[in-house]
Amino acid sequence: MGSLGTPELLIILAVVLLVFGVGRIGKLGSELGKGVSSFRKGLREGQEENTEETEKTDG
């Protein structure tokens, strides 16, 4: 199996547009962006909590 090239990606994009429609694609993209942002925020908060706990046990 080879990698996906430009023609394959264009066909996939066309199928996605047919299935979901242009308006829904925009909403899906927006929700995906919000999800990624929330995920990164959670990771950052987890790292901060881990750092605080490490400092308490070391100090």
C-alpha positions as CSV (number, residue, x, y, z in Angstrom):
1,M,0.0,0.0,0.0
2,G,1.3,3.4,-1.0
3,S,0.8,6.7,0.6
4,L,-2.1,9.0,-0.2
5,G,-1.3,11.5,-3.0
6,T,-3.1,14.6,-4.1
7,P,-5.7,12.9,-6.3
8,E,-6.7,10.5,-3.5
9,L,-7.0,13.4,-1.0
10,L,-9.2,15.4,-3.5
11,I,-11.5,12.4,-4.0
12,I,-11.8,11.9,-0.2
13,L,-12.6,15.7,0.2
14,A,-15.2,15.5,-2.5
15,V,-16.9,12.5,-0.8
16,V,-16.9,14.3,2.6
17,L,-18.4,17.4,1.0
18,L,-21.2,15.3,-0.5
19,V,-21.9,13.4,2.7
20,F,-21.8,16.3,5.2
21,G,-22.4,19.5,3.0
22,V,-20.4,22.7,3.1
23,G,-22.2,24.2,6.1
24,R,-21.8,21.2,8.3
25,I,-18.0,21.0,7.4
26,G,-17.5,24.5,8.9
27,K,-19.3,23.5,12.1
28,L,-17.3,20.3,12.4
29,G,-14.0,22.2,11.9
30,S,-15.0,24.7,14.5
31,E,-15.9,21.9,17.0
32,L,-12.7,20.1,16.3
33,G,-10.7,23.2,16.9
34,K,-12.5,23.8,20.3
35,G,-11.8,20.2,21.2
36,V,-8.1,20.4,20.5
37,S,-7.9,23.6,22.4
38,S,-9.6,22.1,25.4
39,F,-7.4,19.0,25.2
40,R,-4.2,21.2,25.2
41,K,-5.6,23.2,28.1
42,G,-6.2,20.0,30.1
43,L,-2.6,18.8,29.4
44,R,-1.2,22.1,30.6
45,E,-3.2,22.0,33.8
46,G,-2.2,18.4,34.4
47,Q,1.5,19.3,34.0
48,E,1.1,22.3,36.4
49,E,-0.5,20.1,39.0
50,N,2.2,17.5,38.6
51,T,4.9,20.1,39.0
52,E,3.3,21.5,42.1
53,E,3.0,18.0,43.7
54,T,6.6,17.2,42.9
55,E,7.8,20.5,44.5
56,K,5.8,19.7,47.6
57,T,7.3,16.2,48.0
58,D,10.8,17.4,47.2
59,G,10.8,20.5,49.4
